[in-house]
């Protein structure tokens, strides 16, 4: 992948069919994530984008946190997404952390998870964050490897989840 060109772009209203198709290639539900776009018709994609963009202005609650979503492009093709929760409380720290990411099914196993987390951490640094929390299901060894390759230090394993801290 070293010779490929990568870009992390924040979700925006100009995104269209290529991005919608990426979301259609991500399962609805996986450990730690829900794809709310899966199965939506293309005509509804702008409303989905709007709802995700509005999350920047959320307050921390049991339902959500302020969050920004970015897509990873490899050679201008969207291959995955990462969400950055810009503010979390103690409950969110141990429930889901600051970061969540996924790679479209057709592109898994190619190192994109490691790349998207690395670029997401750079974005966190730009946002003024110095430490983030991320977790993986205990059985999700691929995600654990991605987190550890990006400096994640395991600080707790409990109830089927592995909790990591990353200093940035």
Buried (B, 14 or more C-beta within 10 A) or exposed (E): EEEEEBEBEEBEEEBEEEBBBBBBBBEEEBEBBEBEBEEBEEEEBBEBBEEBBEBEEBEBEEEEBBBBBBBBBBEEEBBBBBBBBBEBEEEBBBBBBBBBBBBBEEBBEBBBBBBBBBBBBEBBEEEEBEEBBBBBBBEBEEBBBBBBEBBBEBEEEEEEBBBBBBEB
